[in-house]
Amino acid sequence: MKLYLLLPILLLVACTCPECPKINCPTCNAPEVKEDPIKQVFVYFIDVGQGDAILIKSGETEMLIDCGKNVAGPGIVNFMEDKGVGDLEYLLITHPDSDHLGGCDDVLRAFKTHSVITNGQESDTNSYFEVVEELDTEQQIIASKGNAWNIGPAEIRVIQANNGLDDSNQNSIVTKMSYGTTDILFTGDCDRKCEDLLLDNNIQAEILKIAHHGSKFGTEIDFLETVQPQVAVILVGPNSYGHPTDEVLGRLSQEGVAVYRTDYDSDVIIKLNGEGYEVIV
């Protein structure tokens, strides 16, 4: 304990001593470095419980990927207002499950949204119909592989869109964001067959959003070996499914991936500057 109390004092004395410049003290002589906000991109993995909501922001340009369940809507709106969102350039709904689009009607009412990107799949849930009521036809974009949008200096590209499978999870829009030396793969609920279809694509990424809240049916070893992530983020809350499962956590540990999860860490923030990234919890 005494070491922690004394160490900052010793460093302060060393760097404020008038003799310091004579010995070329690197701490005293180091110029103050200020990061250019125009070159910064923030990715906020928002803690919405058992659901997905991810805000990507650079300057005054934003994309929101999914909106959690219905009850999460007001909290997401407040979060976005706190981050200075005015108009929302892009709302991307990976697939029409209620824990991904439930709060999107609140977002659409609160923010003028220029483009709403979906996989074109319909649903018979109240959550889906509530969102559809807030949509204008001219806002909608049906995603297809190769679509790309810029968020500041970063590019986000569709790797896979609707696969036409019976399970809506397997039709999740999968996107990859690239900026400088860092890539982030956003997977929605893509597991099982959807994950297998990704293997022949360029999906290598330093950061992986774990699909389907850590379901045992996804994030297989061959997938992880193809992506080669350094960091994994799991959006998860209290649930009866056992998410994230021991199987997925075990695979991530086996591959040496650092894991962050919103049920433990709350909001997880990735800050990118083109030369690397920082994880903030």
ABEGO torsion letter per residue (X at the ends): XAAAAAAAAAAAAAAABAAAAAAGBAAAABBBBBBBAAABBBBBBBBAEBEBBBBBBBEABBBBBEAEBAAAAAAAAAAAAAAGBBBBABBBBABABAAAAAAAAAAAAABBBABBBBAGBBBABAAAAAAAAABBAAABBBBBBGBBBBBEABBBBBABBBAGBABAAAABBBBBBBBEABBBBBAEABBEAAAAAAAABBABBABBBBBGGGBAABGBAAAAAAAGBABBBBBBBBBAAGOBBAAAAAAAAAAGBBBBBAAAAEBBBBBBAGAEBBBBX
